[in-house]
Amino acid sequence: MPSKPAPIKKAAKKEPAKTEEKAPDPAPQPAPEAAPTEAAPPQTTPAPAEKPKPPTPPPADAAPAAASEAPADEPTSAPVDLFVEDKNDTSVTIIWSQPENIGPTGLDGYVIEVCKDGTADWKAVNEGLQKSCRYIIKDQTTGDRLKIRVVAVNAGGCSPPVTLQDAVLVEEIADRPKIRLPRFLRQRHVARVGDKINLTIPFTGKPKPVVTWTKNGQPVDTKRVNTRNTDRDSILFIRAAEREDSGVYEMCVKVEDSEDKASITLQIVELPGPPASVKIVDNWGFNVALEWAPPTDNGNTEITGYTVQKADKKTGEWFNVLEHYHRLNATVSDLIMGNSYKFRVFSENKVGKSESAAVTKQEAKILKTGINYKPSDYKEHSFSEAPKFTTSLNDRATTAGYSTKLLCSVRGFPKPTIQWMKNQMIIGDNPKYRQICVQGICSLEIRKPGNFDGGVYSCRALNDLGEATVSCKLEVKQPAIPDADKK
């Protein structure tokens, strides 16, 4: 007994997308031995004697055999889920699922039969029983419509057939057309006047789609715009672009009843015209106020700015005052007194600056005016300061007969008067003492002090703002007498 074919998953009841490769023809199987005559249903048509074939199933509307004549082994139930998996112009690939009831003896295989639509001439297309649940019906004529059915066979005979609901047209399965618009063309495509336009737009579809182009809803002018189509892309070509070539171009690819569309916005731009007018609206001091109107021709794109220039009447040379300026009025400053000026304005867009400019009809004369200079009130800073000692006197000790100095430093303005005192008594012009004060450094030199020159010395500084005093103690010691001198 032949082994059962492996079950396969049931597919959805619709025609799937075409597979990339065709399955190979199943290997021919030897024809099974003919079942006993009494086991076959009475309605079964015998196979031709000259070429053994699998038993032909009874017609779908045949009446079942009487129970008394039923064979010992019952046929299987009909296969299920028959549908077209793929097709092309010469073959049709079908798949199905095995019957729900295959009986106790199992399943021997399947018979695939076809007939042209409008006829009842069913013919088996497989020489031996088909073991798998997939079969390629080859060598068909393109354009024919075929009715297809599948019968399961086992030891009990042939099952009722499962028939495709609709006849199948033998032709290439049409892939839905799809335009693959490049990313840079999904936005507005801008080109300059005179540029060459060469845009390639790929697409997919099977069989070869029909490609059409329109501009603003009308067929393209073939005198200006050329298109070339291949199996995979379409090319839009303009030899030298003009502004009238701007617009929305729509590409349509169509396969049978399916189509896809894509739009390309083409903008052809050029240099703008000059501003419509420019005039001087005010003139004061070293300043001139200007106003101007936008250009009547923007070059088929937006105006991005203006360039303002000035020219001195004496030299006639033009100099830029403002560049890439966005407003329609401006104030020109820092003009030279006594000179006369003219002004002109250029328009700018993404292509560049206009070839000509709008020039003011009048001249602006910067008049000479008297200037009265009034200096601001300035209050002189006062540097007056009361005396202040920055270095004090330090206590000293000296030896009798050896001259010594006392030092201190003072500041103040006006320059303070310095007085040296000993024990609160002003020294004055005593020749024993030498008093010096240079650049705030005050010194008192005591010449060969004796025993009575010790005491408290003070330095006092006085000016109109006040006074300051510092003091120190001076000790006069006797020199040491050697022991030999004492004797």
VENWO-V229759 format. One record per residue. N is the residue number from 0. OMEGA is omega in radians with two decimals (999 if undefined). NEAR is the number of other ideal C-beta (glycine too) atoms within 8 Angstrom. Layout:
BEGIN
N:OMEGA:NEAR  N:OMEGA:NEAR
END
This chain:
BEGIN
0:-3.12:5  1:-3.10:7  2:3.13:5  3:3.04:6  4:-3.12:10  5:3.13:4  6:3.10:5  7:-3.13:9  8:3.12:4  9:-3.11:6  10:3.09:10  11:-3.07:4  12:3.05:5  13:-3.13:5  14:-3.13:6  15:3.09:8  16:-3.09:5  17:3.09:9  18:-3.08:9  19:-3.10:3  20:3.08:4  21:3.12:8  22:3.12:7  23:3.12:4  24:3.08:5  25:-3.13:10  26:3.14:4  27:-3.12:6  28:3.09:10  29:-3.13:5  30:3.11:10  31:3.13:10  32:-3.11:4  33:3.11:5  34:3.11:10  35:-3.06:7  36:-3.10:5  37:-3.12:6  38:-3.08:10  39:3.08:11  40:-3.07:10  41:-3.08:6  42:-3.06:9  43:3.13:12  44:-3.10:6  45:3.12:5  46:3.11:10  47:-3.06:6  48:-3.03:3  49:-3.10:3  50:-3.10:5  51:3.12:4  52:3.08:10  53:-3.14:13  54:3.12:13  55:-3.10:14  56:3.10:12  57:3.07:11  58:-3.07:6  59:-3.08:7  60:-3.12:3  61:3.14:8  62:3.13:4  63:3.12:5  64:3.11:9  65:-3.08:6  66:-3.11:5  67:-3.10:4  68:-3.10:7  69:3.11:7  70:3.14:11  71:3.10:4  72:-3.11:12  73:3.05:7  74:3.10:11  75:2.98:14  76:-3.08:9  77:3.01:11  78:-3.09:15  79:3.03:11  80:3.06:9  81:3.03:13  82:-3.10:12  83:3.09:10  84:-3.09:11  85:3.05:11  86:3.01:12  87:-3.03:9  88:3.13:6  89:-3.08:9  90:3.09:12  91:3.11:13  92:-3.13:15  93:3.03:15  94:-3.13:11  95:3.09:14  96:-3.07:11  97:-3.10:12  98:3.09:12  99:-3.14:4  100:-3.12:6  101:3.07:11  102:-3.07:12  103:-3.07:4  104:3.11:8  105:-3.02:11  106:3.14:14  107:-3.11:9  108:-3.07:15  109:3.01:15  110:3.14:16  111:-3.10:14  112:3.10:15  113:2.94:12  114:-3.13:11  115:-3.12:10  116:-3.12:9  117:3.11:4  118:3.08:6  119:-3.08:4  120:-3.13:6  121:3.11:9  122:3.08:7  123:-3.11:10  124:3.08:8  125:-3.09:12  126:3.10:5  127:3.12:10  128:3.12:13  129:-3.09:12  130:-3.09:8  131:-3.12:7  132:3.11:10  133:-3.09:11  134:3.11:13  135:3.11:10  136:-2.99:13  137:2.99:7  138:3.08:4  139:-3.11:11  140:-3.13:6  141:3.13:8  142:3.11:6  143:3.01:10  144:-3.03:10  145:2.91:14  146:-3.03:12  147:3.04:14  148:-3.10:13  149:3.14:14  150:3.05:14  151:-3.08:17  152:2.96:17  153:-3.08:15  154:-3.13:8  155:3.12:12  156:-3.06:15  157:3.10:13  158:2.95:15  159:-3.11:9  160:2.94:11  161:-3.00:10  162:3.04:9  163:-3.08:12  164:-3.11:3  165:3.06:4  166:-3.08:8  167:3.07:12  168:-3.13:7  169:3.10:15  170:3.12:9  171:3.05:8  172:-3.09:11  173:2.97:10  174:-3.14:10  175:-3.12:8  176:-3.13:14  177:3.11:9  178:3.11:12  179:-3.06:8  180:3.12:9  181:-3.07:9  182:-3.06:5  183:3.12:6  184:3.14:10  185:3.02:6  186:-3.13:6  187:3.12:5  188:-3.04:11  189:3.08:8  190:-3.12:10  191:3.07:9  192:-3.12:9  193:3.12:5  194:3.04:9  195:3.14:8  196:3.13:11  197:-3.06:8  198:3.12:10  199:-3.12:8  200:3.11:16  201:3.08:9  202:3.08:15  203:3.12:9  204:-3.09:15  205:-0.05:9  206:-3.03:7  207:-3.12:6  208:3.02:10  209:-3.05:7  210:3.07:11  211:3.13:7  212:3.01:14  213:3.08:11  214:-3.10:13  215:3.09:6  216:3.14:5  217:3.09:6  218:-3.10:6  219:3.10:11  220:-3.07:7  221:3.07:6  222:-3.12:3  223:-3.00:9  224:3.09:12  225:3.06:8  226:3.10:11  227:-3.05:7  228:3.01:7  229:3.12:6  230:-3.01:3  231:-3.10:6  232:3.07:9  233:-3.08:14  234:3.04:11  235:-2.99:15  236:3.03:12  237:-3.03:12  238:3.12:5  239:-3.00:7  240:3.03:12  241:-3.09:8  242:3.14:9  243:3.07:6  244:3.11:12  245:3.11:8  246:3.13:8  247:3.11:9  248:-3.13:13  249:3.11:12  250:-3.14:15  251:3.04:11  252:-3.02:16  253:3.02:10  254:-3.09:14  255:-3.09:5  256:-3.12:3  257:3.11:10  258:3.08:9  259:-3.10:12  260:3.07:9  261:-3.10:9  262:3.08:8  263:3.09:14  264:-3.09:10  265:-3.13:12  266:3.13:11  267:-3.02:16  268:3.08:14  269:-3.13:10  270:3.14:9  271:3.00:14  272:3.13:10  273:3.04:12  274:-3.07:14  275:3.13:9  276:3.05:7  277:-3.10:13  278:3.07:10  279:-3.09:11  280:3.13:7  281:-3.12:7  282:3.14:9  283:3.13:4  284:3.13:5  285:-3.00:8  286:3.07:11  287:3.10:12  288:-3.11:12  289:2.97:16  290:3.10:8  291:-3.11:13  292:3.13:7  293:3.14:9  294:3.07:12  295:3.11:5  296:-3.12:6  297:-3.14:12  298:3.13:11  299:3.04:9  300:-3.03:10  301:3.08:6  302:-3.09:11  303:3.14:8  304:-3.13:9  305:3.05:15  306:-3.12:13  307:3.14:14  308:3.08:13  309:3.09:12  310:3.05:13  311:-3.11:11  312:-3.09:10  313:-3.07:5  314:-3.11:6  315:-3.14:6  316:-3.10:6  317:3.13:7  318:3.11:7  319:3.04:8  320:3.12:9  321:3.09:9  322:3.12:6  323:-3.09:8  324:-2.96:10  325:-3.07:6  326:-3.13:5  327:3.04:7  328:-3.09:9  329:3.06:10  330:3.12:8  331:-3.06:14  332:3.07:6  333:3.06:3  334:-3.03:13  335:-3.13:7  336:3.11:9  337:-3.13:6  338:3.04:11  339:-3.03:9  340:2.93:15  341:-3.07:11  342:3.06:17  343:-3.05:13  344:3.05:15  345:3.01:13  346:3.13:15  347:2.92:13  348:-3.06:14  349:3.10:7  350:-3.14:10  351:-3.08:5  352:-3.12:8  353:-3.09:12  354:3.11:4  355:-3.09:6  356:3.01:10  357:-3.05:10  358:3.10:8  359:3.11:12  360:3.13:4  361:3.03:6  362:3.09:8  363:-3.12:13  364:3.12:8  365:-3.04:13  366:3.05:6  367:-3.13:4  368:3.11:6  369:-3.12:3  370:3.08:4  371:-3.11:4  372:3.10:4  373:-3.12:4  374:3.11:5  375:3.10:4  376:-3.12:4  377:3.12:5  378:-3.08:4  379:-3.14:4  380:3.12:4  381:3.11:4  382:-3.12:5  383:-3.10:7  384:3.06:9  385:-3.14:9  386:3.11:15  387:-3.13:9  388:3.10:12  389:3.05:7  390:-3.11:6  391:3.03:7  392:3.11:12  393:3.10:5  394:-3.11:8  395:3.00:10  396:-3.12:7  397:-3.14:12  398:-3.14:8  399:3.13:12  400:3.12:7  401:-3.09:8  402:-3.14:8  403:-3.13:10  404:2.99:8  405:-3.04:13  406:3.01:9  407:3.11:11  408:-3.05:10  409:3.04:15  410:-3.13:9  411:3.10:14  412:-0.03:8  413:-3.08:7  414:-3.09:6  415:3.03:12  416:-3.06:7  417:3.06:11  418:3.07:9  419:-3.12:13  420:3.03:12  421:-3.11:10  422:3.09:6  423:3.12:6  424:-3.13:6  425:-3.10:6  426:3.13:10  427:-3.05:4  428:3.12:3  429:-3.10:6  430:3.10:4  431:-3.07:6  432:3.09:11  433:-3.06:6  434:3.14:11  435:3.05:7  436:-3.12:8  437:3.10:5  438:3.06:3  439:3.11:9  440:-3.08:8  441:3.13:14  442:3.06:10  443:3.14:13  444:3.12:11  445:-3.05:13  446:3.09:8  447:-3.10:7  448:3.08:14  449:-3.07:8  450:-3.06:7  451:-3.13:4  452:3.08:10  453:3.12:8  454:-3.12:8  455:3.12:10  456:-3.12:14  457:3.05:12  458:-3.12:18  459:3.12:11  460:-3.08:16  461:2.89:9  462:-3.03:14  463:-3.06:4  464:3.13:8  465:-3.13:7  466:3.10:10  467:-3.07:13  468:2.99:8  469:-3.07:10  470:3.03:9  471:-3.13:12  472:3.12:9  473:3.12:17  474:3.14:9  475:-3.10:12  476:3.09:8  477:3.12:6  478:3.14:7  479:-3.13:4  480:3.08:6  481:-3.10:6  482:-3.13:6  483:-3.13:5  484:3.12:6  485:-3.14:6  486:999:4
END
